[in-house]
Amino acid sequence: METYTPDSLFSGSFPVATGSVTIAAGADLVRGAVLGKITADGKYALSAIAASDGSETPVAILLEDAAAASEDVVAPVAFTGQFNPAALTFGTDHDADTVWDDLRSRGIFLKEVVSA
């Protein structure tokens, strides 16, 4: 039996719109990865500033680990929601500041989790 272990990926109650997307082969990704969409084939990859295939623009958050090192995989993502930036994985040269505007314009908001 699996055990539920809460994490701090979500940081608020903003509505979460989810879907399934194809993660392009090339790297295993973890829950919380910030993804961009590759224009040519519609697949998703870890968003990195230096990319020039469309994936440089962040558009979604990966909701489950995706073992895509050797082949494309279908995985669930969030297209909207409120997320803890400390729980996200960013591609090369991206951080919470560089993705802020692109994600916000798509209904993905970043807010740190405050402990009581």
N, C-alpha and C positions, 0 to 999 in steps of 0.2 A: 504494500500500500504506500502511495506517495504521501509525503508530509508537506503541508503548506508552510512555507517560510516567507513571511512578508518582507518586502524590500521597500525602498524609499523612492521608487521610480516615479510614482504619481505624487503630486504635491498639492492637489486641490480637487475640487468637485466639478470643474468645467467639463461639459459633456465630451465623451470620447467617441469619435467615429472611427471604426476599425474596418479593415479589409485584408485580403490576402494578396500578396504580390510575389513575383519571382525575383529572388536574390541571385544576381549574376555570380557564376563560378569565379573563384579567385581567392577567397578568404573566408575563414570561419568568423562569424559575427556573433556578438553577445547581445542579450536583452538590453535595450537602452541605446543601441547604436543609432546614430543620426544618419539617415539615408537620403540619397539623392536619386533622381530618376534619369536613367540613360536615355537620351532622346532617340537614338537610332533603333533600339529594340524594345524600349519600354520596361526593361528590367531595372532593378534597384541595386545600389552599391553604397558602401560607406562614403559619405560625402567628404570630399577633400578639395581644398581651395585650388590646387594645381590641375585638377581634372578639367578637361575641355569637351566632355561628352554629354554635358547636361547634369551630371551627378554632382557637380560642384555646388549646386543650389540645393540646400536641404529642404526636404518636403515631407518626411515621415519619420516616425520613431519605431524601431523594431521591438516587438513585444515578447518574443521568445528567441532563445539562441538559435542560430541558423548555421548548420554545418555545410558551408558552401565552398570549401577549399577546392574540391575537385569537380563539383557539378552544380548546376543551378538547383535551387530548392525553393519551394513555395513556403512562405512564412507569414504570420500575422503582423500587421503594423497598425499604428495609430496615425490618423490623418488630422486629428484634432485632440486637444486635451491640455492638461496642465501638468508639467513635469519638473522634477528636481534636477537642475543642471549638474549637480554633483554625482548623479546616478547615470548620466549619459556618457556614451563613448563617442568621441569626435574623431574624424579623419584628420589627416595631416594638415597642420596649420589652421584648423578650425578650433574654436572654443565657444563658450556660451555667448561671448560678445559678437563673434563673427557670424553666428547663425541666428542671432536674436531677431533681426528685422524680417528675414525670409520666413522663419517659422511663425512669427507673430502674424504676418500677413495671411497665413494659411490656417490660423486658428489654433496654433500650437504655442502655448505660453510657458515660459520658464520662470519658476519661482522656487527659491531655496526653501527647504524644510526647516522650520524653526522648532527646536525642542522645548518642551514645557519645563 
